[in-house]
Amino acid sequence: MRTESHEVIDELTESKGTDLDDFTGYEDGESYVVCDKTNANAWIRSDVTTQLPP
């Protein structure tokens, strides 16, 4: 059994952009997982990926 805890933090009232260097990602089967490098509990798994324009 796996337990997940979700906490919503609303500290970004002013959008200051996102430093993508703070994140890493890897393929997990047919899904893609994005992780916050500073918080191992903060991750998102997606079963759908999209190419973004440059």
N, CA, C and O atoms as a MOPAC input file, in Angstrom:
PM7 MOZYME 1SCF
protein

 N      0.84000 1    -1.16800 1     0.00000 1
 C      0.00000 1     0.00000 1     0.00000 1
 C      0.89200 1     1.24000 1     0.00000 1
 O      1.92800 1     1.26800 1     0.66400 1
 N      0.48400 1     2.25700 1    -0.74600 1
 C      1.23400 1     3.50000 1    -0.81900 1
 C      0.33600 1     4.63900 1    -0.35300 1
 O     -0.79900 1     4.76800 1    -0.81200 1
 N      0.83700 1     5.45000 1     0.54400 1
 C      0.08500 1     6.58200 1     1.06600 1
 C      0.67800 1     7.86100 1     0.50600 1
 O      1.89700 1     8.03100 1     0.47800 1
 N     -0.18400 1     8.75400 1     0.06300 1
 C      0.26200 1    10.02600 1    -0.47600 1
 C     -0.36600 1    11.15600 1     0.31500 1
 O     -1.53800 1    11.09200 1     0.68600 1
 N      0.41300 1    12.17900 1     0.56700 1
 C     -0.07400 1    13.35700 1     1.26300 1
 C      0.01900 1    14.53400 1     0.31000 1
 O      1.05300 1    14.74100 1    -0.32500 1
 N     -1.04400 1    15.29800 1     0.20700 1
 C     -1.07200 1    16.44500 1    -0.70300 1
 C     -1.30500 1    17.71300 1     0.10500 1
 O     -2.25300 1    17.80200 1     0.88500 1
 N     -0.44000 1    18.67900 1    -0.09000 1
 C     -0.53400 1    19.94800 1     0.61000 1
 C     -0.53600 1    21.06000 1    -0.42800 1
 O      0.35400 1    21.11800 1    -1.27600 1
 N     -1.51800 1    21.93400 1    -0.37000 1
 C     -1.60400 1    23.04800 1    -1.30500 1
 C     -0.96900 1    24.26000 1    -0.64600 1
 O     -1.36000 1    24.65800 1     0.45100 1
 N      0.00800 1    24.83900 1    -1.31800 1
 C      0.69000 1    26.02100 1    -0.79700 1
 C      0.39100 1    27.17300 1    -1.73700 1
 O      0.73300 1    27.12700 1    -2.91800 1
 N     -0.24400 1    28.20000 1    -1.21200 1
 C     -0.62400 1    29.35600 1    -2.02000 1
 C      0.26200 1    30.54100 1    -1.65700 1
 O     -0.21400 1    31.54600 1    -1.12800 1
 N      1.55000 1    30.41300 1    -1.94600 1
 C      2.46700 1    31.49400 1    -1.63500 1
 C      2.87900 1    32.27900 1    -2.86700 1
 O      3.57600 1    33.28600 1    -2.74600 1
 N      2.46800 1    31.84400 1    -4.04600 1
 C      2.85100 1    32.51700 1    -5.27700 1
 C      1.72700 1    33.42000 1    -5.77600 1
 O      1.18300 1    33.19900 1    -6.85800 1
 N      1.38400 1    34.42400 1    -4.99600 1
 C      0.32500 1    35.33300 1    -5.42700 1
 C      0.79500 1    36.19800 1    -6.58000 1
 O     -0.00300 1    36.56600 1    -7.44200 1
 N      2.08200 1    36.52900 1    -6.61000 1
 C      2.65600 1    37.24500 1    -7.74100 1
 C      3.49500 1    36.26100 1    -8.53300 1
 O      4.42000 1    35.64900 1    -7.99900 1
 N      3.17200 1    36.11200 1    -9.80000 1
 C      3.92000 1    35.17900 1   -10.62900 1
 C      5.32000 1    35.72500 1   -10.89300 1
 O      5.48800 1    36.77100 1   -11.52000 1
 N      6.31300 1    35.00000 1   -10.40400 1
 C      7.68500 1    35.42800 1   -10.62000 1
 C      8.42400 1    34.46200 1   -11.53500 1
 O      9.65000 1    34.51200 1   -11.63300 1
 N      7.68600 1    33.58700 1   -12.20400 1
 C      8.30500 1    32.61800 1   -13.08600 1
 C      8.75200 1    31.39100 1   -12.32400 1
 O      8.67300 1    31.34400 1   -11.09600 1
 N      9.21600 1    30.41000 1   -13.05200 1
 C      9.65300 1    29.16400 1   -12.44700 1
 C     11.05200 1    28.84700 1   -12.93400 1
 O     11.32800 1    28.88300 1   -14.13400 1
 N     11.92800 1    28.53700 1   -12.00300 1
 C     13.28100 1    28.13400 1   -12.35600 1
 C     13.26100 1    26.62700 1   -12.58100 1
 O     13.19100 1    25.85800 1   -11.62200 1
 N     13.32200 1    26.20500 1   -13.82500 1
 C     13.21700 1    24.79000 1   -14.14700 1
 C     14.41600 1    23.98700 1   -13.67000 1
 O     14.37100 1    22.75700 1   -13.66600 1
 N     15.49500 1    24.66400 1   -13.26600 1
 C     16.64700 1    23.94900 1   -12.71400 1
 C     16.30900 1    23.29300 1   -11.37700 1
 O     17.03200 1    22.40800 1   -10.92100 1
 N     15.21500 1    23.72000 1   -10.74700 1
 C     14.79700 1    23.14300 1    -9.46900 1
 C     14.09300 1    21.80000 1    -9.64300 1
 O     13.76100 1    21.14500 1    -8.65500 1
 N     13.86200 1    21.38300 1   -10.89100 1
 C     13.10100 1    20.16800 1   -11.16300 1
 C     13.90700 1    19.18000 1   -12.00000 1
 O     14.82900 1    19.56500 1   -12.71900 1
 N     13.55200 1    17.93000 1   -11.89900 1
 C     14.12000 1    16.88700 1   -12.73200 1
 C     12.98700 1    15.96300 1   -13.14900 1
 O     11.90500 1    16.01000 1   -12.56200 1
 N     13.21200 1    15.14000 1   -14.13400 1
 C     12.17000 1    14.23800 1   -14.58700 1
 C     12.74800 1    12.95400 1   -15.14500 1
 O     13.92100 1    12.88700 1   -15.51300 1
 N     11.90900 1    11.94200 1   -15.20000 1
 C     12.33500 1    10.66400 1   -15.75400 1
 C     11.12100 1     9.90400 1   -16.27600 1
 O      9.99300 1    10.12200 1   -15.83300 1
 N     11.37600 1     9.01000 1   -17.22700 1
 C     10.31400 1     8.16500 1   -17.75500 1
 C     10.13100 1     6.97400 1   -16.82800 1
 O     11.10300 1     6.38800 1   -16.35100 1
 N      8.87100 1     6.62200 1   -16.57800 1
 C      8.52400 1     5.48200 1   -15.73000 1
 C      7.50400 1     4.65700 1   -16.49500 1
 O      6.29900 1     4.89500 1   -16.40200 1
 N      7.99600 1     3.69100 1   -17.24900 1
 C      7.09800 1     2.94100 1   -18.11700 1
 C      6.61200 1     3.85500 1   -19.21600 1
 O      7.41300 1     4.43600 1   -19.94800 1
 N      5.28600 1     3.98800 1   -19.33700 1
 C      4.72000 1     4.88700 1   -20.34200 1
 C      4.36200 1     6.24200 1   -19.75600 1
 O      3.78900 1     7.08000 1   -20.45300 1
 N      4.68500 1     6.47500 1   -18.49500 1
 C      4.41300 1     7.74900 1   -17.82700 1
 C      5.69000 1     8.56400 1   -17.73000 1
 O      6.78600 1     8.04200 1   -17.93100 1
 N      5.54600 1     9.85000 1   -17.42000 1
 C      6.68400 1    10.72000 1   -17.17200 1
 C      6.50200 1    11.31600 1   -15.79000 1
 O      5.41400 1    11.78600 1   -15.45900 1
 N      7.54900 1    11.30600 1   -14.97700 1
 C      7.49100 1    11.79800 1   -13.60700 1
 C      8.36000 1    13.04500 1   -13.49500 1
 O      9.51900 1    13.03400 1   -13.90900 1
 N      7.80400 1    14.12000 1   -12.93700 1
 C      8.53100 1    15.35500 1   -12.69200 1
 C      8.66500 1    15.50800 1   -11.18100 1
 O      7.68200 1    15.39900 1   -10.44900 1
 N      9.91000 1    15.76400 1   -10.71100 1
 C     10.19200 1    15.84900 1    -9.27900 1
 C     10.84600 1    17.18100 1    -8.94400 1
 O     11.62500 1    17.72500 1    -9.72700 1
 N     10.51500 1    17.69400 1    -7.76400 1
 C     11.17700 1    18.86600 1    -7.20900 1
 C     12.47300 1    18.38700 1    -6.55300 1
 O     12.43000 1    17.52000 1    -5.68000 1
 N     13.61800 1    18.92800 1    -6.95300 1
 C     14.89800 1    18.47100 1    -6.42400 1
 C     15.06500 1    18.77100 1    -4.93800 1
 O     15.83200 1    18.09000 1    -4.25700 1
 N     14.35700 1    19.78200 1    -4.42000 1
 C     14.51600 1    20.15600 1    -3.02300 1
 C     13.51900 1    19.46800 1    -2.10200 1
 O     13.65800 1    19.54700 1    -0.88200 1
 N     12.50900 1    18.79000 1    -2.66400 1
 C     11.49900 1    18.11500 1    -1.85600 1
 C     11.13600 1    16.80500 1    -2.54100 1
 O     10.38400 1    16.78700 1    -3.51500 1
 N     11.67200 1    15.72900 1    -2.02900 1
 C     11.45900 1    14.42000 1    -2.66300 1
 C      9.99600 1    13.98700 1    -2.64100 1
 O      9.60900 1    13.10300 1    -3.40500 1
 N      9.18600 1    14.58400 1    -1.79000 1
 C      7.76400 1    14.24100 1    -1.72300 1
 C      6.92500 1    15.00100 1    -2.73900 1
 O      5.73400 1    14.72600 1    -2.88500 1
 N      7.52900 1    15.95600 1    -3.44300 1
 C      6.79800 1    16.76100 1    -4.42400 1
 C      7.06700 1    16.21600 1    -5.82000 1
 O      8.12400 1    16.46500 1    -6.40000 1
 N      6.10100 1    15.46800 1    -6.35500 1
 C      6.26800 1    14.90800 1    -7.68500 1
 C      4.92100 1    14.80600 1    -8.37600 1
 O      3.87500 1    14.75700 1    -7.72800 1
 N      4.96000 1    14.77500 1    -9.68700 1
 C      3.75900 1    14.64000 1   -10.51500 1
 C      4.05700 1    13.57200 1   -11.55700 1
 O      5.11500 1    13.58400 1   -12.18600 1
 N      3.11500 1    12.64500 1   -11.73700 1
 C      3.25900 1    11.61500 1   -12.77100 1
 C      2.18100 1    11.86600 1   -13.82200 1
 O      1.01000 1    12.05400 1   -13.49300 1
 N      2.58700 1    11.86600 1   -15.07600 1
 C      1.65600 1    12.10800 1   -16.15800 1
 C      1.65400 1    10.91300 1   -17.11900 1
 O      2.70200 1    10.35200 1   -17.43600 1
 N      0.47800 1    10.54700 1   -17.56400 1
 C      0.39600 1     9.48100 1   -18.57300 1
 C      0.21200 1    10.07700 1   -19.95700 1
 O      0.12700 1     9.34100 1   -20.93900 1
 N      0.14900 1    11.41300 1   -20.05000 1
 C      0.03200 1    12.11200 1   -21.32600 1
 C      1.11700 1    13.20200 1   -21.35500 1
 O      1.22700 1    14.00600 1   -20.43000 1
 N      1.90400 1    13.21200 1   -22.41900 1
 C      2.91700 1    14.25400 1   -22.56600 1
 C      2.67200 1    15.00400 1   -23.86300 1
 O      2.11800 1    14.45500 1   -24.81500 1
 N      3.08800 1    16.26600 1   -23.89400 1
 C      2.89700 1    17.13000 1   -25.04900 1
 C      4.19100 1    17.87100 1   -25.33300 1
 O      4.84700 1    18.34800 1   -24.40600 1
 N      4.56700 1    17.97400 1   -26.59500 1
 C      5.73700 1    18.75900 1   -26.97500 1
 C      5.34000 1    20.23200 1   -26.98700 1
 O      4.33600 1    20.60600 1   -27.59300 1
 N      6.13300 1    21.06600 1   -26.31500 1
 C      5.87400 1    22.50200 1   -26.29600 1
 C      6.67800 1    23.16600 1   -27.39800 1
 O      7.79300 1    22.74000 1   -27.70000 1
 N      6.11900 1    24.20800 1   -28.00100 1
 C      6.87000 1    24.92100 1   -29.03900 1
 C      8.04800 1    25.66400 1   -28.40600 1
 O      7.97200 1    26.07100 1   -27.24600 1
 N      9.13400 1    25.84200 1   -29.16000 1
 C     10.31800 1    26.53800 1   -28.60100 1
 C     10.06300 1    27.99100 1   -28.30400 1
 O     10.96000 1    28.69200 1   -27.83600 1

